[in-house]
Amino acid sequence: MERTVFNAAQLQILDLMAYVESEDTLNEIKDMLSSYFAQKAEKEIDKLWDSGQINNSVIEEWKCEHMRTPYKAK
């Protein structure tokens, strides 16, 4: 069995989670984390837009893109 090694940030989060005593608190934490990562993604997308790496035509191309995992026939 493979052993999981946690980094310092993961250990700190685990320690903090010991104080979560309700489903409501857990849901609030999940919402905060979701908002945090959504904001980071939005900032990076804005950088790509501002640099010209993405624009409306690129987004239109993405609509037609099919990025599926190829499966081998058995």
Buried (B, 14 or more C-beta within 10 A) or exposed (E): EEEEEEEEEEEEEEEEEEEEEEEEEEEEBEEEEEEEEEEEEEEEEEEEBEEEEBEEEEEEEEEEEEEEEEEEEE
